[in-house]
């Protein structure tokens, strides 16, 4: 796919594998390739589920490549505008993962810190290895900065403000079990079970009604911050689109005939 991201297909499952400089530090080159991969896979009817993974055993992603910040002219009159514009561009790349109509699993096989954690927050499922070493956290405040790619927004929406704020302020690093208890990750599993757990979930999702999943993701994403009446209008529109899909016809006919449905994703 690119110099920093590989796309490996196994039937209906696509694995997007990061391999940037040994630890997948977040920078625009990596995010551009990730966005391109997710845009392409989102449009590919043969893909039913996407797994975001790392090539490196101990690191999912260690967060921002801080060397890119060293070249900023702090005295420039437009320094604030330059940095803000850069982060808006980065957020556009992150949104490509969140907007992907296919279900997305983050296979967190090692540290996911700062921007690495923000990558996982863009995914629909988070499976993390519990190996006594790997941590997840929004650790930016310990560097005198703040999360800039959704951490202050997606984490409180995921686990609630009361839980998220202390983690953000204190740059807390959580083990997989701690993150599971907080609702930050869905599953904390041993190294021996990690790959099998990801593959089992991916296989289950690959057989699911993908079009309905896309409509659920769209309704949740667009409706979560709206007035209830406006959000329900989005839900009604997405319900109509799902009800007219081939998967809906297959699902209803299979239910009535007491057979297992074989969804097509359309």
N, C-alpha and C positions, 0 to 999 in steps of 0.2 A: 504493500500500500504506500509506504513512504520510508524515510530514513529512520524515523523514530517510533513508528507504529506499524505493526503487522496485523492483517486481518486473516484469520484462519477459520475456514468454514468446515463444519462437520454436519452435513445434512441441513436441517433447518436452524442449527445453532451457529452463530458467528461469534468468534472470540476476538476482541480487540486488545492486542497485547502491546503494552508500552515498553520501550527499551531505550531510555535516554540517560546516557552517562552514568550508568551503574545504580542510580537511585530514583530516576524519574522526577527530578526536580522540575517544578512547573515553570514553564517559560512559553513565550508566544509560539515558538516553532512547534513544540509538542502540542499545544492547544489547537493550533491550526490543523495539524494532521488528525487529531482526535475529532474535531468538528467535521472535517471532510469525511472521515470514516463513518461517523454516525449519520450524517446527511445521506450518504450513499446507501447505507444499510437500512435506513428508515424507509427508503423508496423501493427497496428490493423485495418483491413479493415472495421470493423463495426463503427469506430470512424471517423466522418467527420469534427469535429471542436473541439478545446480545449480551455477552459476558465481557465486562471490562476487567482486564487482568494485567499483571506485571510479569515481565520476563525474569525479574530478579527475586531470589529466594527470600531475602530479608526485608525488602522494601516494596510496598505498593507505590507510595510516592512520599517523599520527605518534605514536600511543600515548595514554596517559591524559590527559584534560583536567585538568591539575593545579590549575586554579582551584577545583575542587570540594574539594580537600584543604585549602584555605586557611581554610575556615570551621570546621574541627575545633577544638574546645576541648581542647587538649592537657593541661589540668590537670584535666579532668573525671574523677571516680573510675572511670567506665565507658568511658573513651575507647578503651581497647584492645578492649573487647567491641563497641563501636559500629563500629569500623573492620573488625574481623573479620567481623561480621555483614554489613556492606556488601559485603565481598569474597565472602562465601559467596553472596550474592544475585547478584553479578556472575558468579560461576562457574556458577551455575545457568543464566544466559543463554548463556554460552559453550558449556556442555554441549549446548544445543539444536542447535548446529551440528554438534558431534561425534556426537550421537545420531541425526542425520538419516539415515534408511535409504537415501537416494539417494546416489550418489557425488557428492562436492563438490570442485570445483576452485577454488583461490584464484588469481585472475588478478592478480598482483602487479605493477602498472604503475608503481610509484614507491616511495618510502620506506615501509617496514613496520617500525616501531620500537616497542619496549616492548609495549604492549597490541596494537598493530597486528601485530607478529610473533606474539603469542599467538593472534590471530584466525586466522592462516594455519596454525598448528599444530593447530587443530581440524579442518582440512580434510584430505581424502584425497590430493589432488594439489596441488602448488605450482609454478606456472609464473611465472617472474620475468623482467622486462625487464633486459637488460644494456645500459645506455645510458651507462655511464661516470659516472653520478651516483647512481643509486638504491642505497640500502643497506637491509639487513635486520639486526636485532639486538635482543637483550634488553638494553636500555641503562639499566635502572632503577638499577643500583648507582652510576652516575655522579651520580645525584641523591640518594644516601643512602638509597634504598629498595630493595626487591627486587621481582621479578615477583610479581604477586598473582593472575593469572588463568591459571595453568597453566604459566608459563614454566619454573619450576624442576622441574616434573614431566614435561611433555610433551617438552621439548627433549632431556633425557637419555635418555628412552625412544626418541626418534627417532634420535639420532646417537651415543648412548652417553655415559656419565658422563665418561670421560676427555676427550672432545672438548668436551662441553657446559660443564663446570665453568669452564674458563678464559674462555670466551665470556661466561658469566654474571657472573663476578667482575670481568672487565675491561671490561664493557659494549662488547664488540667490535662494530663495524659492518662487515658483510661485503658485498661486491659480489655480484651474482647469480652470477658465475662462481665466486667463493670459496665462496658458500653451496652451490652445486651440488657442488663438490668435497668439501665437508663432509657432504653428504647432507641439508642443511637444506632445499633446494629440489630439485625433480625435474628441472626444465629451466631453463636460462638462455638466453634468446633475444634477438636484436637487436630494436630497436623496429619495424623493417620486418616482422619475422616474428611479432611477439608475438601480435597478434589472431588471425592465421591458425593459429598453434600452439594457442591456447586453443580455437578453434572446431573444429579437427580432433580434438582430444582429446575435447571435449564431444560431437561427432558420433559418435565411436567408442563412447563410453560410452552414448550414447542408444540404440544398437542392441544393447547388451549385456543379459544376463539380470539385470535389476535386482533381482529377488527374491533370487537367489543372492548378489549383491553385498551386499544388506542382511544376509544371514546371515553372510557373511564378516566384515563390519564388527562385527556383534554378537558373534561368537565371539572376535575379536581383542580388542575393547574389554573384554568381561567376563572373558576368560580370562587376560589377560597377566600379572596379578599373583597368580594362584592356583597352588596345587600342580598339577603336571602331570595327576594323575588327575582332579582337579576340573575343570580346564580342558578335558580330553578329554571329560568328560561334557557340557559345554556344546557342544562341537563336534559330538558325536553327536546332540544334540537339534536343533541347527541344520541338520545334514546331513539329518536325517529331514524337517524342514520343507521344505528345498529340494528333496529328492527327490520330494516329493508335489506340487510346484508344477507349473503348466502349462508354465512355461519348461523344466523338466526333461524333461517329455514331448516338447516340441518339439525340444529339444537332442539327446536320444537318438535320436528318430526321424529327425532330419535327418542325424545322424552315420551311422546305419545305411543310409540311402538316399543317402548322399554328396551331400547338398544343403546349401546355406547356410541356417542357421536364421533364422527371423524371430521373435524373442522378443517377448513381450507385456508382460513385467514383472510377471506374476502367477503 
